[in-house]
Amino acid sequence: MSSTRRDFLRVSSTAAAGLAIVAISDSSIFGALSSAQSPLLSVGYVRDLPATSTRLSSASGTTPGGSMRVTIVGGARADAYRAQSGGVAVDLVSASGQRVCFWSASKTSVGGYASTVLPSVSLSVKSLTAKSESVLGISRPGVYVIAVRESTSDAAPDWNRLDLVHQGSRYLIPGATFSYALLKVE
């Protein structure tokens, strides 16, 4: 069987189109897997710390802003992960890309720096178990709840159903099923 140049071009372009469809399908599948494994689960927001309690909302705007003071005001590791090794962390990212430990929660402790002033606020949200990170920019003042994914079964919270509560000298989110850090940015 002899083939002409026209047959060759028709067959090879059909094969190339088939490969392109497979590549597009695979990249969308890998994209879904990649985002499902991102340590940044979601970000909640409220304008200021409450005297008693306030309803949270979903944060918008994730680009770095100007010089701001960032303060850790609380955080917790989810009950489901407290006895497990690994943990979660939120680090500050300098303009040069260097990361500085700011807050972490592990099997043995929860803690971090109290406050610092930065020329712009970029954060590295990390899963210490999966050894992965997401970078988040903060562009406006307020109180941010950084929800951190510890496993692929963690689901993004519905912020409109959760409250930020001031209890004694602590701030917490009753009923939170996710690990989180609370940051005040001013």
N, C-alpha and C positions, 0 to 999 in steps of 0.2 A: 504494500500500500504506500503510495507516495502522497505526501502532503504538500500543499502549496504554502507560500508565505502567508497568504490570507488566512488559511486554516490555522497555521501556527499562531498568528496574532489573535484570532478569535478564541482559540483554546487557552492561550496564555493569559489573555485579559479576563476570561471567565474564571480561571484559577486564581488570578490576582484579586479579583473582586471577592471570591469566596474566602481567601485568606484575610482580606481587609475586614469582612464581616465577622470572622472569628476573632480577630485582634480587637475590634471594637467591643464585642461581647465580653471577651476576657478582661479587657481593661475596666469595664464597668463592674464586673464581678469583683476584681481585685480592689477597685476603689471602694466598694461596699465593705469588703473585709478590712481594708485599711482604716476606714472611718470607724468601724465597729471596734477596732482595737486601739483607737486613739485614747490616751489617758484623760484628755479633757472631755468630760461627759456633758456638761452644760454649765451655764453661768446664770446665777440669780442676782437680782439687784433690788435695793431699796435706797431711797435718797439719804437717810440718816439712821443712826442707831436708835432704836426705840427705848422709851422709858420703861415700857412693860412688854408690848408685843406689837408687831406689824406684819401685814401680809406682804409676801415677796412677789416679784414679777420677773419675767425673763429679761436678761440684760441685752441691750442692743449697742451697737458701735464697738468694734473691737480693734480700733487702730490706736497706736501709741499717741499720747497727748503730751502736753508740756510738763514742766517741772512740778512734781506733786509729792506730798508726804504719804507714804504707805505704812499702815499699821496693822499688825496681826491682832485681831480682837477675839479670835476663837477658832475652833475647828475640832473635828473628831473623825475617827476611823469608824466605818460602818460596823455594826455589831457582828455581822456575818464574817468579817475579816480580822477582828481584834486579836484572836488567838493564833492567827497565821503569821508566818514569817513574811518578809517583804515590807510593803507599805507604800505610802504616797508622799509626794513632796511638791512644794511650790517654791521655785527659786527665782531670784531677780536676775534679769538679763541686762547687762550693760550695753552701751552703744557699740562696743567692740565685739559683742557676742559672748563675753565671759559670763558664766553663771555663778551666782553666790547663793548659798543655802539660806533660805528665809523662813520656811516652815516645813515640818515633816511630821508624819504619824506612822508609827510602826507597832510591832507587837509589844514593845517595852516602854514606849514613850510617845508623847505628843508635845511639840514645842517649837519655838522659833524666836527670831529677833522681834523686839517690841515695835520699833519704828525706824524709818529711814526716809530721807529726802532724795529723790531721783530726778535727773533731768527729763526723763521720759519713763513711762511705766510699761515695761514688757516683762511678762512672766513665763517661766518654763514650768509646765504642769507635768509631773512625772509619775509613772508607775514604777516603783522600785522592784517589783516582782517581774514585770515584763520587760524592764529596762527600756522603756520607750518614753517619748516626751511630745508635748504639743506646746507651741508658743502662742501666747495670748497677749494682745495689747490692750491697755486700758486708756480710754480717752476722756473720761469725765469724772468728777468727784462723786462719791457715794460709797455705799457699802456693797461689796461683791461677795457672793457665795460661789466659790470655785468647786464645783462637783467633780470628783475625780473617779474615773473608771478603774476598778480593780480586776474585773473579769468581763468577758463578753456577755454575760447574763445581766450585767447592770444596765438599767434603763434610765434615760434622761427623766428627771423629775418634772412634774407639772407644777411649776413655781407658784401659780395662782391658787394652789391648794395648800401651800406651806407657809408657816409663820416663822419669823425671826423673833425669838423670845429672850428678854433680859431676865435672868434668874440669878439673884444674888450678885456676884461679881462676874458672872459668865454670860455669854451670848450663845444660844444654841437653837437648833431646829428640831423640835419634837417630831418624832415619827420619821426622821430621815433614814432611808435605807441605803444611803450612799455615803462615801467618805467625802469630807469637805473642809475647806479652809475659808475663814471669814476675814476679809480684808477691808479696812476703811481707807479710802483714798480721798485726800483733800488738797 
